[in-house]
Amino acid sequence: MATGEEPETPRGPEWPDTLDVRALLEQGWRPTPFRDFVIKVHSRCNLACDYCYMYEMADQGWRRQPRRMSRPIVDLVARRIAEHARANLLDRVDVVLHGGEPLLAGVEHLRYVATTLRDAMPDVHVALQVQTNGVLLDPFFLDLFDELDISVGVSMDGDEEGHDLHRRRADGRGSYQSVRDGLRTLTAPRTRHLFGGLLSTVDLRNDPVRTYEALLEFGPPEVDFLLPHGNWDFPPPGRTPDAGRSPGTPTPYGDWLIAVFDRWYGAPVQETRVRLFNSILRLLLGRRESREAVGLGPIAVVVVETNGQIEQVDSLKSTFEGATATPLHVARDPFDKALMLPQIAARQIGARALAPQCRECPVHRVCGGGHYVHRYRSGSGFLNPSVYCNDLYRLVGHIHGVLAADVRSLQQDALEASRAAADAAIP
């Protein structure tokens, strides 16, 4: 096979274990350096959300992790990221301080993590974000984040009723009121500039428009709606193991998201960005996207656990025990080495990592086969359509129709304006 041709996608029993990275390199593929680093500064949580991939699903590796990333491990992580940035000529890296619940690490430990990362690479812009459940947000943390320019993303599932369906404390009490109070503190004039946005997991029992408008009350600069993690072995609520798109197949998640899209897109002025919708619109217009949820762009994200292990994206914990594991550790391995692992390379080769039926689908360049973790089925690994295939097809088709109608309308307006100008020019 000549250099530059696409290799045949392996058809082994568990994709991507059979991916031949050496063959990819020989045929001209080159990995995309990691630009997004998820640092697990604390491995435990102060909530007990029943849909959590970390604590409630297949991989229970968190039980073996230290509660907090130690300072020596923080030092190693910072040096490895700096090394990776230098080797790949990166002028910016994005680092998410994550958990568990990262605020459980405490103000001073987070200060140490942030300053150590930035001190290790003074010539690189280190964009820091903390992703929190919001319960512990208070002026002490916000003073730190303001001082060190750390943006804050918060998880919230809508109004109190919708949020507290899942996001509860271990004793069963809902967390909405504490999260609301934290968000009000964050969005006060002095610290509103730190607000990065809201993550919201879809629940079909929650009214979509009411959920969206409840999130708007806090004025988020961006909202990202997440489909609940599930796969073909353990489908999410409301889905059945059926990959077909036969007429009449239910699309409950697609319909839910369409209701939000119509409310968002039809607003007289843009009230916020919705990351999923903005990405689909850009993809439909021919742009490239590197996103977990949609698109075929290379995924350049790596995770470091509290003990220093280098892992894949942590949502894979929803599939099977050990799904995120690699043999690498920051004490001995550079991040460049992780780029050569089959399971990470598979996230960077675009359509070649899709199931055959996905590559034949007319919308595969937009949906990208859906979120990688939602493709898993024991026996074939991730070489399957998404368990949300029907829903994604419906959502992309709807957005395409709305966008196409707007383009036709603009063309008609331009044509009429041109004719009017021509008529006015005739004496």
C-alpha positions in Angstrom: 0.0 0.0 0.0 1.4 3.4 -1.0 2.1 6.0 1.7 -0.9 8.2 2.4 -3.5 5.6 1.6 -6.0 4.7 4.3 -5.3 1.2 5.8 -8.0 -1.3 6.1 -9.8 -1.0 9.5 -9.0 -4.1 11.6 -11.8 -6.5 12.2 -10.5 -8.2 15.3 -12.6 -9.3 18.3 -12.1 -6.2 20.4 -11.5 -2.9 18.6 -9.1 -1.0 19.0 -6.8 -3.7 20.5 -6.1 -4.9 17.0 -5.2 -1.5 15.6 -1.7 -1.5 14.0 -0.1 1.8 14.9 3.1 1.0 13.2 1.3 0.5 9.9 -0.5 3.8 10.3 2.9 5.6 10.8 4.3 3.8 7.7 1.3 5.0 5.7 1.8 8.7 6.6 -0.4 9.1 9.7 1.0 11.4 12.4 -0.6 11.7 15.9 -2.0 15.0 17.1 -0.2 16.2 20.3 -2.2 16.4 23.5 -3.5 19.9 24.1 -6.1 19.1 26.8 -4.9 17.6 30.1 -7.4 16.4 32.7 -5.7 16.3 36.1 -7.5 14.3 38.8 -6.5 16.3 41.8 -9.0 14.5 44.1 -10.5 11.0 43.5 -13.5 11.2 45.8 -16.8 13.2 45.7 -19.2 14.8 48.1 -22.2 13.8 46.0 -23.5 10.4 45.1 -25.0 11.0 41.6 -26.6 7.7 40.5 -25.5 8.1 36.8 -21.8 8.9 37.6 -19.4 7.0 35.3 -16.7 7.3 38.0 -18.4 5.7 40.9 -21.6 3.9 39.7 -20.6 2.2 36.5 -18.4 -0.6 35.3 -14.9 0.5 36.3 -14.4 0.8 40.0 -10.7 1.7 39.9 -11.3 4.9 41.9 -11.3 2.7 45.0 -7.6 2.0 44.5 -6.6 5.6 43.9 -5.1 8.0 46.6 -7.7 10.5 47.7 -5.6 13.5 46.7 -2.8 13.9 44.1 0.4 14.4 46.1 2.7 17.3 45.6 5.5 15.1 44.2 3.1 13.7 41.6 1.9 17.3 40.8 5.6 18.2 40.2 6.0 15.2 37.8 2.8 16.0 35.9 3.9 19.7 35.4 7.3 18.6 34.1 5.7 16.1 31.7 3.2 18.6 30.3 6.0 21.1 29.8 8.1 18.4 28.1 5.3 17.6 25.8 4.6 21.2 25.0 8.3 21.9 24.1 8.6 18.7 22.1 5.6 19.5 20.0 6.0 23.3 19.8 2.8 24.1 21.6 2.2 27.6 22.7 -1.0 26.8 24.7 -2.3 23.9 26.7 -5.7 23.6 28.4 -5.7 21.9 31.8 -8.8 20.9 33.7 -8.6 20.3 37.4 -11.0 17.5 37.9 -12.1 14.7 40.2 -14.2 13.3 41.8 -14.8 16.7 43.2 -11.6 18.8 42.8 -12.6 21.4 45.5 -12.2 18.7 48.1 -8.4 19.1 47.5 -8.7 22.4 49.3 -7.6 26.0 48.5 -3.9 25.7 49.2 -3.5 22.4 47.3 -5.2 23.9 44.3 -3.0 26.9 44.6 0.1 24.6 44.6 -1.2 22.7 41.5 -2.0 25.8 39.5 1.3 27.6 40.3 3.4 24.5 39.7 1.9 24.0 36.3 2.4 27.5 35.2 5.9 27.8 36.7 7.0 24.7 34.8 6.3 26.3 31.4 6.6 30.1 31.5 6.6 30.3 27.7 3.4 28.4 27.3 -0.1 29.8 27.9 -1.6 27.4 30.5 -5.4 27.9 30.4 -6.7 26.4 33.7 -10.3 25.4 34.4 -11.8 23.6 37.4 -14.9 21.4 36.8 -17.0 21.2 39.9 -20.4 20.1 41.1 -20.7 23.6 42.7 -21.6 22.6 46.2 -18.4 23.9 47.8 -18.0 27.1 45.7 -17.5 30.0 48.2 -15.6 33.3 48.3 -12.3 31.6 49.4 -12.2 29.4 46.3 -13.3 32.2 44.1 -10.6 34.5 45.5 -8.1 31.9 44.5 -9.5 31.4 41.0 -9.7 35.1 40.5 -6.1 35.6 41.6 -4.8 32.7 39.3 -7.2 33.2 36.4 -8.9 29.8 36.7 -12.3 29.5 34.9 -15.1 27.5 36.6 -17.4 25.0 34.9 -20.3 23.7 37.0 -22.5 20.7 36.6 -26.3 21.3 36.8 -29.2 19.4 35.4 -31.9 22.1 35.2 -34.4 23.2 37.8 -34.6 21.8 41.3 -36.8 18.9 40.5 -34.8 17.9 37.5 -31.4 18.4 39.1 -32.2 16.5 42.2 -33.4 13.4 40.3 -29.8 12.2 40.1 -27.5 14.8 41.7 -27.9 13.9 45.4 -25.8 13.5 48.5 -25.0 10.1 50.0 -27.9 10.5 52.4 -30.4 11.1 49.6 -30.7 14.9 50.0 -30.8 16.9 46.8 -27.9 19.2 46.0 -29.7 21.8 43.9 -30.0 24.5 46.6 -26.3 24.3 47.4 -25.3 24.4 43.7 -27.7 27.4 43.2 -26.0 29.2 46.1 -22.6 28.5 44.7 -23.6 29.7 41.2 -25.0 32.9 42.7 -21.7 33.5 44.4 -19.8 32.8 41.2 -22.0 35.0 39.0 -21.8 38.0 41.3 -20.2 41.0 39.4 -16.8 40.6 41.0 -16.3 37.0 39.8 -18.7 36.5 36.9 -15.8 36.7 34.4 -14.6 33.3 35.8 -17.8 31.5 34.8 -16.9 29.0 32.1 -20.4 27.4 31.6 -22.7 24.6 32.7 -22.7 20.9 32.0 -26.1 19.3 32.0 -27.0 15.6 31.5 -30.2 14.9 29.7 -33.0 13.0 31.5 -36.0 12.2 29.4 -38.3 12.8 32.4 -37.3 16.5 32.5 -39.1 18.9 30.2 -36.4 20.0 27.7 -37.4 23.7 27.4 -38.0 24.1 31.1 -34.5 22.5 31.7 -32.9 24.9 29.3 -34.6 28.0 30.7 -33.7 27.0 34.2 -30.0 27.0 33.2 -30.4 30.3 31.5 -31.4 31.9 34.8 -27.7 31.9 35.8 -26.5 33.6 32.5 -24.0 30.9 31.5 -21.7 31.8 28.6 -22.1 28.3 27.4 -24.2 25.2 28.1 -23.2 21.7 27.1 -25.9 19.0 27.1 -24.5 15.5 27.7 -26.2 12.3 26.8 -26.2 9.8 29.7 -23.4 7.3 29.3 -24.5 3.9 28.1 -23.6 1.3 25.5 -24.9 -1.7 23.7 -24.3 -4.0 26.8 -26.0 -1.6 29.1 -28.2 0.8 27.1 -29.1 4.2 28.6 -32.7 4.8 29.9 -35.2 4.8 27.1 -33.0 3.1 24.5 -33.1 -0.5 23.4 -30.3 -2.5 21.6 -31.4 -1.7 18.0 -28.9 0.0 15.7 -31.3 0.3 12.7 -33.0 3.4 11.5 -36.2 1.8 10.3 -39.2 4.1 9.9 -41.0 4.7 13.2 -37.9 3.9 15.4 -38.2 6.0 18.5 -35.7 8.8 18.9 -36.5 10.1 22.4 -33.1 11.8 23.0 -33.1 13.3 19.5 -36.6 14.7 20.1 -35.6 16.1 23.5 -32.5 17.9 22.1 -34.5 19.2 19.1 -37.0 20.9 21.4 -34.0 22.7 23.1 -32.5 23.5 19.7 -35.6 25.1 18.4 -36.0 27.2 21.6 -32.3 28.2 21.4 -32.1 28.8 17.7 -35.4 30.6 17.5 -34.6 33.2 20.2 -34.5 36.8 19.0 -31.0 37.2 20.3 -28.5 34.5 21.3 -28.8 33.9 25.0 -25.9 31.6 25.3 -23.8 29.2 23.3 -24.9 25.6 23.3 -21.8 23.6 22.5 -23.4 20.6 20.9 -25.6 22.7 18.6 -22.8 25.1 17.7 -20.5 22.2 16.8 -23.2 20.5 14.6 -23.8 23.8 12.8 -20.1 24.3 12.1 -19.7 20.7 10.9 -22.7 21.1 8.5 -21.0 24.2 7.1 -17.8 22.3 6.4 -15.7 23.1 9.5 -13.7 20.6 11.4 -14.4 19.8 15.0 -12.4 17.9 17.6 -15.1 17.0 20.0 -16.0 13.9 22.0 -19.6 14.1 21.1 -19.6 14.8 17.3 -17.2 15.2 14.4 -14.2 13.3 13.1 -11.4 15.6 14.3 -8.6 14.0 16.4 -9.2 13.7 20.1 -6.2 15.2 21.9 -7.2 14.7 25.5 -5.3 12.7 28.2 -6.0 12.1 31.8 -3.7 11.8 34.8 -5.0 10.0 37.8 -4.2 11.0 41.4 -1.5 8.3 41.6 0.2 9.6 38.4 -1.1 7.0 36.0 -1.6 8.2 32.5 -5.1 7.2 31.3 -7.6 7.6 28.5 -10.6 9.9 28.8 -12.4 8.9 32.0 -15.9 8.5 30.5 -14.6 5.2 29.2 -15.0 3.9 32.8 -18.7 3.5 31.9 -17.9 0.5 29.6 -15.8 -2.1 31.4 -13.3 -2.5 34.2 -9.9 -1.2 33.2 -11.2 0.6 30.0 -9.2 3.7 30.7 -6.0 2.0 31.8 -2.6 2.3 30.1 0.8 0.9 31.3 2.2 4.5 31.5 3.0 6.7 34.5 4.3 10.2 34.7 7.3 9.1 36.8 8.8 7.2 33.9 6.8 7.9 30.7 6.5 11.0 28.5 3.0 11.9 27.1 4.4 11.3 23.6 4.5 7.6 24.4 0.8 7.6 25.0 0.1 8.9 21.5 1.5 5.6 20.2 -1.0 3.4 22.1 -3.6 1.7 19.9 -6.5 2.8 22.0 -5.5 6.5 21.9 -4.5 6.4 18.2 -8.0 5.1 17.4 -9.4 8.4 18.6 -7.3 10.3 16.1 -7.8 8.5 12.8 -11.2 9.9 12.0 -13.5 7.8 9.8 -11.1 4.9 9.8 -12.2 4.1 13.3 -15.9 3.9 12.4 -18.0 0.8 11.9 -18.6 0.0 8.2 -22.3 1.0 8.5 -21.3 4.3 9.9 -18.9 5.1 7.1 -21.7 4.4 4.6 -24.1 6.8 6.5 -24.6 10.3 4.8 -24.2 12.1 8.1 -21.1 10.4 9.5 -18.8 13.4 9.0 -21.1 15.4 11.2 -22.1 13.0 14.0 -18.6 11.3 13.8 -20.2 8.1 14.9 -21.3 9.6 18.1 -19.4 9.6 21.4 -16.8 6.9 21.4 -17.9 5.3 24.7 -21.5 5.0 23.4 -20.3 2.6 20.7 -19.1 -0.2 23.0 -20.3 -3.8 22.7 -18.5 -6.7 24.3 -17.0 -8.9 21.5 -16.5 -6.1 19.0 -15.3 -3.3 21.3 -15.9 0.2 19.9 -16.3 -0.8 16.3 -20.1 -0.2 16.3 -22.6 2.6 15.8 -23.5 4.7 18.8 -26.2 3.4 21.0 -27.7 6.8 20.2 -27.4 6.4 16.4 -31.1 6.9 15.7 -31.2 10.0 17.9 -28.1 11.6 16.4 -29.4 11.0 12.9 -32.7 12.7 13.8 -31.0 15.6 15.5 -28.5 16.3 12.7 -31.2 16.0 10.0 -33.4 18.5 11.9 -30.6 21.0 12.3 -29.6 20.6 8.6 -33.2 21.3 7.6 -33.4 24.5 9.7 -30.0 25.7 8.4 -30.9 24.9 4.8 -34.2 26.8 5.1 -32.3 29.8 6.5 -29.7 29.7 3.7 -32.5 29.6 1.1 -34.3 32.5 2.7 -31.1 34.6 2.7 -30.5 33.7 -0.9 -34.0 34.8 -1.8 -33.6 38.1 0.2 -30.3 38.8 -1.6 -31.9 38.1 -5.0 -34.8 40.4 -4.3 -32.5 43.1 -3.1 -30.4 42.8 -6.2 -33.5 43.0 -8.4 -34.7 46.1 -6.5 -31.4 47.8 -6.9 -31.3 47.0 -10.6 -34.9 48.4 -11.0 -33.9 51.6 -9.1 -31.0 52.1 -11.4 -33.1 52.1 -14.6 -34.0 55.8 -15.5 
